[in-house]
């Protein structure tokens, strides 16, 4: 493989599928403190802060997958404190899809966002 081809592959964003089936799981994965919102993605791969990620999100009972783009803003290494799962927090790009998802999630979680229950990140 040529050096240019190897660099092209290395610079491609990772593509993930994430299925969230309950409001409790959504609460644990949602990252409201990130500008534009963010979502926690379980992953055992090695990631770097700022790395671009593409996510196909299935949310609750909605049969449609929501395509999201973002960048790694948080990393939970293996064996994180508080038994948090290994993975990454992805800050969503500013987009119409991202804004719609944020509104939907905030509507679904309503008062729970002020809860002191732990999440996957904080």
N, C-alpha and C positions, 0 to 999 in steps of 0.2 A: 504494500500500500504506500502511495506517495505521501510525503510530508504534508502537502496541502490537503489531501483527502483525510488524513488522520486528524489534522487540526479542525477540519469541517465537522467531523464526527464528534470531537471533543467539545466543540462550541454549540452543538445542538442541545436544545432544552430537553430535560427528562420529561417523559410523558407518563402520567399516573392515572389510575382509576380509583376513585374514592366513593364508597357507598356509606351514607349515614342513614340509619333506619329509625332512630328515635330522637326525641327532643333532648334527652339526657346526653346522648352521644354528640349531638349538635352543640349543646352547651359546652361540653368538654373540649370540642375541637375548634370552636369559633374564637377568634382573636380580635375583639373589638378595639383594643388599644392601638392597633396598627392603623395608620392613615389609610383609608380606603377599605379597611377590614382585612382580615387574614384568616387562614384556616390551617389547622394542624394536620399533617399528613404522616401517618406511620410509615417508616422506611428504615430498612437496615443497610441501605446503600450509603456510601460516603458522599457527603455534600459539602459545599462551600457557601459561606454567606454571599449573597448577591447572585447566586446561580439562578438562571431562568428555569422555570418549571411550568409545564402545562398539565392541567388537571381536568379530567372528565368526572364531574360530580353528580352522583345520584342522591337526591335529597328526599328523605321520608318516602311517601307513597307516589311521588311524581315519577312517571315512567320516562320522562325526558332527561337526558344527561345535559348538564350545564358545563359548557367549555370555559375554563378559567385560565388566565395567564397570571403569573406572578414571579416574585423573586424570593429566595430563601432569606428569611430575616431572623430565624430562630433555629437552633439545633439542640435537640435532646440527644445526648450520646447514650450508648448502651449503659445500663445500670445507673440511670439518673437518680438524683435525690428524690425522695417522696414516691418512689416506685412509678415514676412517670414513664410512659412508653417511649421507646426509641423512635425518632423521627424528626421532621422539620416543620417549622411554622412558615407558611408562605404568605407574604404580603401581596395582596391582589393588586393588579394594575388598575389604574383609573380607566374605567370603560363603562359603557352603558350596562353590559352584562354584570359587571362587578357591583355597580350601584343598585341594580335590581335585586341582586342576591343579598346585598347588605340589608335592604329594606325588608325583604322576605324573612331573613334570619332574625332581624330585630323584632319583627312582628310575631314570629313563632316563639321567640324566647321572652318577649315582653318584660315582665318584672324579674325574670331569672338572671338577667345580665348584671343586676346589682347584688347578686348572691355572693356569699363568701365561700361557697363550695369550691374546692380545688378543680382546676382544669388540667389538661395535658401539658400546659406550659407554665402557669403561675398558680 
